[in-house]
């Protein structure tokens, strides 16, 4: 896992930037969003996106055994009950303030070790992750820029676990936890042509969780000055364990977006 995170962060570091002449999208993983330029020199970007993320890992609640959950992004239409995702940025010269909000409600099947305690397990996970960060562009040229960034992510997770059959059959419990992690990393864009660009980020940190990481890479294409599209892949992992509440999972899957710039 550590090697994967390091390779992903290095890849993002080598493939990021924005060209002043090409009006690149300054918010990773969103196509050209609405950008408003103010007389003060600030630019503002807001953009929703859809992340078809599956979830896998281990979940536990106080007094109950740990269960393993595994829901691939291909099952998203069956398992996703609700999702809200949006990103934004305010930028002045080399300085930036950015945010990313994710809220999902997912249902999935799980199991206990060797299937002894229960025949099957139903899990519903409601997850909020809100990231707020600041950045400074350390590399900038005609092709793009690279920002070093730091920020905090607030997590709020509620899980419902229901055991079916076996020793624990009929038991259903709901538990929740909220915590904050600090993150550092890189983000930015790189243009191959005035129309085609790469965008992404790589973040890693800890705090309330033992480990919190987030990597993504996407390809964007500007059809016109008003319409562009982006497609990529994002993986986000967190390892939280406190007072019997365990949320050690990885969420990953494709990101797609079409945004009108006006």
CORVEN-V767047 format. One record per run of one state. SS is the DSSP state (@ for helix, = for strand, . for the rest). FROM is the first residue (numbers start at 0). TO is the last residue. Records with the same first field share a line. If there is no record, write none. Layout:
SS = FROM-TO + FROM-TO
//
This chain:
. = 0-0 + 14-18 + 22-32 + 37-41 + 48-48 + 60-65 + 71-71 + 92-93 + 111-111 + 115-118 + 140-142 + 164-170 + 191-194 + 207-209 + 222-225 + 242-243 + 260-261
@ = 1-13 + 19-21 + 72-78 + 112-114
= = 33-36 + 42-47 + 49-59 + 66-70 + 79-91 + 94-110 + 119-139 + 143-163 + 171-190 + 195-206 + 210-221 + 226-241 + 244-259
//
